[in-house]
Amino acid sequence: MQIKTTLEKVNEALSKIQDNGGKVTVQGSAGAFSIQGVIGRFFYQEHAEMLTVTIDEKPWLVRIERVEDEIKIFFK
């Protein structure tokens, strides 16, 4: 999924993930995260202010649409 956002918002969201017990790894403008059973990867294109997020794993009872909606709110 793609999210139009700023680098500041991305950094705030990654800090919140860590503050809430999640894990974040960052290498340049890409990285990975995991929190509450959701594991994903991201890539931020600063010139376009576009964040691309890929969900690799999620709790099986949770619909992917629900996970995507929460992620969009988190990074905006």
C-alpha positions in Angstrom: 0.0 0.0 0.0 1.1 3.6 -0.6 0.6 6.4 1.8 1.2 10.1 1.1 3.0 11.4 4.1 6.1 13.4 5.3 9.4 12.1 6.6 8.6 13.7 10.0 5.3 11.7 10.3 7.2 8.5 9.3 9.8 9.0 12.0 7.1 9.8 14.6 5.2 6.6 13.7 8.4 4.5 13.9 9.1 6.0 17.3 5.5 5.1 18.4 6.0 1.6 17.3 9.1 1.3 19.5 7.4 3.1 22.4 4.6 0.5 22.3 6.9 -2.5 22.4 7.4 -3.0 18.7 10.6 -3.4 16.8 11.9 -1.2 14.0 15.0 -1.5 11.8 16.0 1.2 9.4 18.6 1.2 6.6 18.5 4.5 4.8 15.0 5.1 3.5 13.9 1.5 3.9 13.3 -0.8 6.9 11.1 -3.2 8.7 8.7 -3.2 11.6 6.8 -5.6 13.8 4.2 -4.9 16.4 1.3 -7.0 17.8 1.7 -9.8 15.3 2.0 -7.5 12.3 5.3 -7.7 10.4 6.0 -5.5 7.5 8.5 -3.6 5.4 8.6 0.0 4.2 10.3 2.3 1.8 10.1 6.1 1.9 10.6 8.2 -1.2 11.3 11.7 0.2 11.0 13.6 -3.1 7.5 12.2 -3.7 6.5 12.1 0.0 5.3 8.6 -0.6 5.6 5.7 1.9 5.2 2.2 0.5 4.3 -0.4 3.1 4.2 -4.2 2.6 2.6 -6.4 5.2 4.4 -9.8 5.4 2.5 -11.3 8.3 -0.6 -10.5 10.4 -2.7 -12.3 12.9 -4.9 -14.7 11.0 -8.1 -13.5 12.7 -7.6 -9.9 11.6 -8.7 -8.9 8.1 -6.0 -7.3 6.0 -8.2 -4.3 5.3 -8.3 -3.6 9.1 -4.5 -3.8 9.3 -4.1 -1.5 6.3 -6.5 1.0 7.7 -4.7 1.1 11.0 -1.3 1.5 9.3 -2.6 4.4 7.2 -3.9 6.2 10.2 -0.6 5.6 12.0 1.7 7.0 9.3 -0.5 10.1 8.4 
